[in-house]
Amino acid sequence: MQNKKKKILVTGANGQVGMELKNLAAQFPEFDFTWVDVAELDITDREAVGEFFAANPPDYCLNCAAYTAVDRAEEQPDLAWRVNSSGVEHLAEACKPSTTKLIQLSTDYVYHTNQNTPFIEGDPASPQGIYARTKLAGDDLALKNGGMVIRTSWVYSSFGNNFVKTMLRLSGERQVLSVVFDQIGTPTYAADLAQAMLTMIQKVERGEVPAEKLMGLYHFSNEGVTSWYDFAKAIFEIKNKTVKVQPIESKDFPTLALRPPFSVLNKGKIKATFGLEIPHWRESLRTCLERL
């Protein structure tokens, strides 16, 4: 008798990670995917979420839905709280009766201290700004309900709006670009994150990793460390574009929301637990730029 396919619900399916999950779906034939974005399922609507899960309970819910406009969140705090906190609560509540495993995507923005060693999962969070605070609240709700939280950083892909695509667009409009050099972190290629998420579920389903490992807090980004300035330089170098990139300080580029000065994530836990091999950010950047 054939094993029944495991059902995976992906919320926020039109976002960067959601689109990359769609791209990979064919490589995971043992899973049956359902893709929803706000038009199909508004996670801020508790009743709608409850009805959706009751009608078709998934085995896994990958929550890629989030309010990610960091600066706009300062002007739309209510919406940010509804999506990033209440929305997660509604999903976590709906997951419980159907024993659905919730996997929640989160952010390096919850770490905002002056340390200069990569953050481990046990480090205290110190969110600054609405986006960071709402995401941390969502993390807490997911964890409290037995979910898994994956904090990631500097996400980009060939889909949606992101730093890589912005740099490429600006390079066609200007000869000189100013980019901050005093914010240090690691770019994450959404395709690598999507691959990791599905690989972790696959390993649990195959019995290679105990199911309880899909609980708690983990970090994921590509390997290596860089600044936004060096990231921009690498984009133009790989694309052979002659653009002058000038390093500037964060104070010379004021934004509504504060950015973490240093948000490098230690990935030792996720690599050891799930046996993941993570590419260096430059390698993945090259892959993305080839796809673009």
N, C-alpha and C positions, 0 to 999 in steps of 0.2 A: 504493500500500500504506500502510495506517495505521501510524503509529509505535506501538510497544508502550508501554503505560503504564509509567512508572517506579514501582518498588515502594518505598514508604516504611514502615519499621517504626518505630512510636512505643512506646517503653518508658515505664513510669510513666504510662500513658494515663488513669488515674483521678485524677491530680493536677491542679493548677490549669492549668498550661500544656497538659498532655495533653488536658484537657476542652475548652480553647479551640481546640486544633488540630482536635478532632472537630467542633466548631461550624463551623469554616472549610472542612472537607474538601470540601464540595459546590462551593465556589468554585474548586477546583483539580481539575477533572475529568481532567486529564492524569496525575494521580497515583493509584496504587492503594495504599490505606492498610491496614496491619495494626496493630491496637491490642492491646497487651498490658500487663497490670499484673502484680503479683507472683503472682497465682493462675495466670496463663497462662505466665509466664516469670519465674523467680526469677534475677535477674542475678548473685546471689551464688553460684549453682551453675554452675561452669565447664562441666561436662559437658552440662548442660541447654542452656546457651547455644550451645555448639558444635553440638549435635544440631539445635537449632532453626534455626540459620543454614545448616547443611548441607542440611536438608530444603527450605528455602525462602529462598534468599539474597536479601536486599533490596538495592536500589541505594543507599539511604540509611538510616541508623539515627539517629533523633533520641532521644537519651537524656534523658528527662525524669524518670527514676527517681532518687530521692535520699532520703537520710535527712536531713530538714530540721528536726526538732525540736531546735532549737539548744541549749536548756538540758538536755533529756533526754539529749542526746549525751554530756554530761559524766558521766552515770550509766550510759550504755550504750555505752561507747567501742568495744567489739568489734563491735557491730552497725553502728555508724556507719562504722567502717573497712571492714567487709565490703561495705556498700552503696556508699559514696561512693568507695572506692578499688579494692578487689578487683573489684567489679561492673563498674567502668569498664574495668579490665584485661581481664576476660573478654570484654566486648563488643569492645574494640579488637583482641584476638587473633582473635576470630571474624570481624571485618570484613576482616581482611587477605587470607585466601585467596579470598574472594568479591569482592574489590575494592569492598566496601561503604564508602561515605563516612560516617564517624562525626561527628555533631554533638552536642557535650556541653554541657549547661547548667551554669553555675557561678554564683559568688556574689561580691558586693562584700566579703564578710567576710574574704577573703584579704588585703585591704589594711587595715592597722591601724597607721598612723603618724600623726604630728601635722601632716601637711601640710594646707594649706588651699586647694590648687588641684586641680581635677578630675584624677583618676588617668588616666594614659594606659597603653596596653598594655605599655609597656616599663618601667613603674615596678616596683620590687622588691616582692614580696609579703612580708607579715609577719604570718602568721595567729596569732591568739590563740584557744586553746580547741580542743576536739576537732572540732567541726563544721568550722571554718575549715581546720584542718590536714588533715582527711580530704578535703575538697573540693579543696584545692590538690594533694594527692597524686593525686587523680583527674584533675585538669587536666593534670598533668605526664605521666601515662600516656597520655592522649588525644593530647596534642601530640607525644609521642615516637613515637607510631604513625601520625602523619600526619593526625590528626583536627583538627576545628575546635572551639574552646572559646568559648562566649559567656558572659561574666560579666554578671550582671544584679543588680538591687537592689530590695528592698522590694516583692516581688511580691504582687499582690492580684487578685481577680477575683470574679465572681458565684458561683464554685464553691469548695468546700472551706472551710478555716479560714484567716482572714487578718485583718489589722488593721482593714480597713474593716468587715467583718462583726462583729468583736468590738466595735468602737465603737458600731455600730448596736444591737447587743444590749444593751450596757451603758447606752445612752441610755434604754432602756426600763425600766431597773432603778434608775438613780440620777439625781439632779439635778446632782451635781457630779462631775467626773472629773479626775484628775491625770494628766498626760502629760508625758513628758520633752521638754525643749526644747533640750538640748545635744547631741543626735545629729542630724547633718545629712546628708542624702542626697537621693535622688530615688525616689518611688514608680514602680513599673512595672506597668502594666495588662497582665495575662497575655495578653489578646487581641491587644494590639499586638505583643508579643514573638512570639506564634504566627504572626501575619501576616507579620512580618519574616522569620522562619525559612523559611516556605514561599515567600515572594517571592524570597529569595536563591537557593533551589534552582531556582525557576522561571526566574530570569534566567540561571543557569548552563546549564540545559537548553535554553534558547532561543538560547544562544550570545552573549548580551548581555554576559556576564561570564566571564572564563576560569575553567575548572574548578578550577585551583590556588588560586583565591581562597577556596575553601571549605576552607581549612587555616589553622592558626595561631589566634592569640588576638584576640578582638574584645570590645568593650563594647557593651551595649545597656541603656538604660532610657528612660523618657520624658524629655522636655526639662524644664528648670527645676530648681530647688533648693528644698528646704524642710526643716523639722524635723518630728518626729513630732507635736509640739504643734500646729504650723500645719496639718499634714495632718488632724489630728482636727478642728480648727476648720473647715476647708474642708468636711469631710464633713457636719458639722451645719448649716453655712451653706447648702449646696446642698439638703439635705433639710428645711430650715426647722425644725430642731429647737432648742428652747431648752434647751440644756445648758451649764452653766458649766464651762469647761475651764481648769484651773489648770496653769501651767507648773511643772515640778519638775526638779531636776537628776538625772542618772543615779545619783548616789550615794544619792539618796533612794528609789530604786527598784531595790534590788540584785537581780541575776539570777545564776544559776549560771555562765552564759557571758558574757564581756565582749562588748559591742557596739562596732563601730567608731565613734569619735566623729565622723568625717567620711569619707564614702564616696561622694562624687559622682563619677560616671564620665564621662570624656570620650568622646563617641561619634563624633568626627570621622572615625575610620578606617572604621567600618562604613557611615557615611553616604556617604563619598566612594567607597568600593569598590563598593557595591551601589546607590547612588543612592536611598537610603531617605529618606523624609520622616517624621519622628517627631513625633507630637503632644505638646503640653505636658501635664504631669501633671494639671492642673486640668480640662482639656478631656476627657481620658480618664476621670478620676474621675467627671465628670458623666455620661458615656456608661455607665459601669458602674453607677452609682446608678440611672439610668433603667431599666437591665435588671433590677436587683434589685427 
